[in-house]
Amino acid sequence: MPYSYSPSEIPKVKPEIKKRWVEALRSGEYNQAIGSLRKTLDDGVTVGYCCLGVLCDVVRFDPEIHGEADMHWDGNRFGGLTAEPPFAIDQYVTVGGSDDWTALIERNDGDGGPRRTFTQIADLIERHG
């Protein structure tokens, strides 16, 4: 079954944030998880992130964003929202075009096609985001 969203539908991300996000996805510092922005155990230990959770983690200490919104982790939620639209950080990281993150969610979680690694997702973001 093919993905329902093409990579060209990935939201356009501000270049400085895109660079940091792609670096973080490739860094090996984040374990990949599916189904939520961040996966935590009952004791609060983080065990993984979806690709959008990595983006949230990258921008949560950004001085241009930190003071303008409630950007913090609360369990698996970020900025008071989950990965469901509207995504909590759209207005801070995108520069127009689509604001639908489904193309990346599908590839991270394997919805409608094979799961992609963070490195593969970083490649897509570099080309299309």
Beta strands, then each sheet from edge to edge (+ up, - down):
strand 1: 38-40
strand 2: 46-49
strand 3: 73-74
strand 4: 77-78
sheet 1: 1+ 2-
sheet 2: 3+ 4-
end
